[in-house]
Amino acid sequence: MSGATRTWLQADGRWLRVFRPACTVLAVTVCASALSAQQPARVTARASAPVDLTGQWVSIIADDWRWRVVVPPKGDTLYLPVNDAGKKLAGEWDAARDAAAGEACRAYGAGGIMHLPGRLRIAWDGDDTLKLETDTGQQTRLFRFDPSAAPAGEATWQGFSRAVWELPGAGGRGRGGRGAAAGGPRPGSSMRVTTTNMRLGYYRRNGVPYGPGATMTEWFTTITEPDGNTYLLVTKILEDSQYMSGPYIRTVQFKKEAGTAGWNPIPCM
């Protein structure tokens, strides 16, 4: 018995000399390899993307221009779900004080940046992370599809954003999931993003705050019109029990641009 080993076993009060085939370990290894080979290959977020969000986009200010294009007066909280604590903090807002304290980017955090006029650039940063850059405020947001990813440390202006693909289907959003759209673009699909771990910021530039415990959920999707123009729609729900009396729900729009002209990086101010 080639490759076998001899050993002694006790049975019924007697010692028996038996052979133990050396191929047992090999068989287990082969079996494990075969099972591993049967597992489907992991599909990356980039390969399974049901909607193409990449490119350069310019904001469309079709409404709320008096709050989005210019900085509103201090204390203007009209149409916002802000509680007494939020109104108090907004009433104490001082742009010069923020700048002196190194907090000039409070209005350019994840909770407010998408409302500001300017341009976005969206591109893949690897196979499981989408990177969004803004020329207004020169901010960078990272949307991570890897479920094992976690915040690396302290809270930041853009926070930590976890992303999944959502496919259209009966019952509305939520059908499908990560890797479920490997067949290519599918109309009505979106990227759902949940953002946490944000620093205290402003969702209106005149100091109307959201706290560090806030959570924001966003849906990114595109629409292509018969004239060939493509639009990016971003719907967000911002929730914060510290400074808000209810969720802040808004949709903003962007138009896709053919090139990179018009990109004008401006720091927080």
N, C-alpha and C positions, 0 to 999 in steps of 0.2 A: 504494500500500500504506500506508494510514493508520496512523500510530503506529509504523511500521517505522523502523529506522535502517540506514544504509549503512555497510559496513565493507569492508576489503580483506583478502583471504586469498591466501597464496602456495601454488600447487599446480603440480607438474611444471615448476618454473622460471618459471611465469607468475603474474602478479598478477591476481586475479579480484575484481571488485566484486560483492558479494553483499548481499542484504537480510536483516536479522535482525529478525524480528517482535518488537515491544515487548511483546506479550501473553504471552511465555514466562514472565516473572516472575509475571504475573497467574495463569497456568494453574497454576503450582506452588503459589501461595497458595491457589487454589480447591481444588486437590487435597488439600493439607494440612488445610484446613478441613473437607473432606468426611470425611477419615479420622478427624479429631478428633471429629466429630459421631457417628461410628459407635461410639466408645468408650462403654461403659455408665457411667451416672452412679454415683458412689461412694455406697455405702450406709453411713450412720453406724452406730456401735455402738448408739446409742439406738434407731434405727429398726429394727435387725435383732435386737434383744434377744429371745432365745427363752425367757427367764425374767425375771419381774419381781422384782427384789431391793429395790425402793424401799419406804420406809416406816419405821416405828419398831418395833424389836424388843427384847424383854427376854430376858436370858439365863436358861436353865434349868439349874440345878445339880442334875443327877440322879446324879452320881458325882464322886469326887475332891473332895468338899466340904472335907475337912480341909486341902487344899492350895490350894483356890480361894477359899473364903470367908474363911479366916483365914490369917495369915502363918505358915508353918511354922517350926520352930526352925532355927537356924543348923546347917548341915551335913546337913540332911535331904535326901538325894538319892535316896530310895527310888523304884524303878521308872523311873529316868531313865538314859538312855545317856550318862553323863558320864565323861570320862576322868580321869586323875590330875591333869592341869593344871586341869581344871574343878572337881574336888573341892577342890583347894588354894585356888582363888580363892573358891569358895563358903564354905570354912572361914574366910576372911578378911572375909566380908561384915559391913558395919557400916552400918545404915540412917542413923544420924545423920551419919556421915562422908560418905555419898553426898549427903545433903541439903546439908551445908555446902559441898560441892564443886560444887553445881549439877547433881548427877547423880541427883536423886530420881526421875526418870522412867525409870530403867533397866528397871524391871519393867513399864513401860507402853509399851514399844516394840512394833514389829510382831510380834516373836517371842513375846510374852506377853500382849498386850492382850486378845485374843479369849477368853482363859481366865478373865478377871476378871469378877466379877458386876457387872451394870449393864445399861445400855441402849445400843442403837445407833440411829443415824438414817442412812439411806442415801438419797441423792438424786443426780440427774444434775447435773453441773457442766459444762454444755455438752453437745455431742452425742457426744463420745468419751471422757469421763471420768466415772466414778462416784465420788462422795465419800461416805466413811463417817466419821461422827463418833461418839465415845464420850462418855458423861457421866462415866464412871469415868476419871480422869486427863485428861479434856478433850483427847483426841487426835483428829487428823484424818488419815485415810488416803485417798490418791488412787489410783484404779485406772485406768491410762491404756491405752486401746485403740489409740491412734495408734501405728503401728509406728515412726514417725520420732521419737517422743519419746525423750528421754535424760535421765539425771540432770543436774541443773543445777549441782551443786557438791559440797560436802562431804557426808559421810554424815549421816543424820538418824535420829531415833528410829524413824520409820515407813518409812524407806528409800525406794527407788524401786520401784514396782509396775507391771508390765506385764500387761495382761489380754487374754484372748481368750475368745470364746464357744466352748463345746464342745457338740456335739449327740450324742444317743445313736445307736448303730448297731452293726452286727456288729463284733466285736473289741473292744468296750468303749469307753472314753473316746477322744476325739481325732478322731472323725469330724466332718466339717464344719469350720467355722472362722469367722473374722471375716467378717461379712456374709452367712453362709450360711443364716441363719434368718429371712429377711425376711418369712416368712409369719405370724409372730406366735408366741405362747407354745407351747412344745413340752415336754411332760412328760419328765423325766429329763435335761433340758439343764442345763448349769452354766456358771459363769464360772470359768475357771482363771486364777490369778494367780501370777506369779513375782516375788518381792521380793528385791532385793539392795541394796547401798549403805546398810546399816544400821549404826548405832553399836553398840558393845558394849552388850548388854542382858541381862536376866534372863528366862528362860522359866519360872522359878518364883520367887515374890517373895522368897524367902530367899537370893537371890544366886547361884542356879545359872545360869551364864553361857552365852551364845552370843557368838561373836566378830564383829568387823566384816567378816570374810570369809564369813559365813554366807549361805546361800541358803534361801529358804522358798517352797514351792509349796503353794497352797491351791485348794480347789474349793468354790465357793459354789453351793448349789442349794436349792430349796424343795420342800416336800411339803404338800399340802392334804388334810386328813382329811375323812371324810364329815360330821363335825359342823361343818364350815366353818372350823375353825382352820387357820392356815397356819404352818408351821415353817421356819426357816432352818437348814440344816445346813452347817457349815464344817469341812472336813477339811484338815488341814495336815501337811506333811512338812518338818521343820526339819533342815537338815544343816549341820554345822560341823566341819571337821577340826581346829580349834584346841582346842576344849574338849569335843567330843563323841566318843564311841566308835562311834556309829552314828546313824541317823536317828531323830528323835523324831516319832512319828506319833500324832495325836490328832484326835478329832472332837468339836466342841461344838455345842450346839443353842440356838436362840432362838425365841421365839414372837412372832408379829406382833401388834401392838396396834392397836386401832381409832383411837386418837387420839394426843395428845401428852402426856397426863397421866403423872406419875411421872418425868419427865425431871429429873434432879438432878445437875447438873455439879459434880464434885469434882476438885480439882487433884491432881497426883501427890503422894503422901505416904508 
